[in-house]
Amino acid sequence: MRLERNTICYTSEKGYNNFWYPTQQKLIVSKECNAQKLTWISGGNKIAIRILKENLIPLDISEEAVLNVSPPTKNEYTIVWIDKCFKN
């Protein structure tokens, strides 16, 4: 799927039974890019996507947000969440 520049997404955290869940920590997509939609069920009103770290900028400067995007290497991926109402 294609994500537009300035799309808001949320970092991930491990929770119950080692499932991944969205947090309240926001990131922004820095440029239009490709991402992979994941078929995870634990996100409530959000969907999980796999995206290159280099395409993300933290909006909330916290340890959790920075760890999700650092180091922003070209070929390293992370899992973030976007709202389901986003056209996908």
Secondary structure, 3 states (H helix, E strand, C coil): CEECCCCEEEEEEECHHHCEEEEEEEEEECCCEECEECCCCCCCCEEEEEEEHHHEEECCCCHHHHHHHCCCCCCCEEEEEEECCCCC
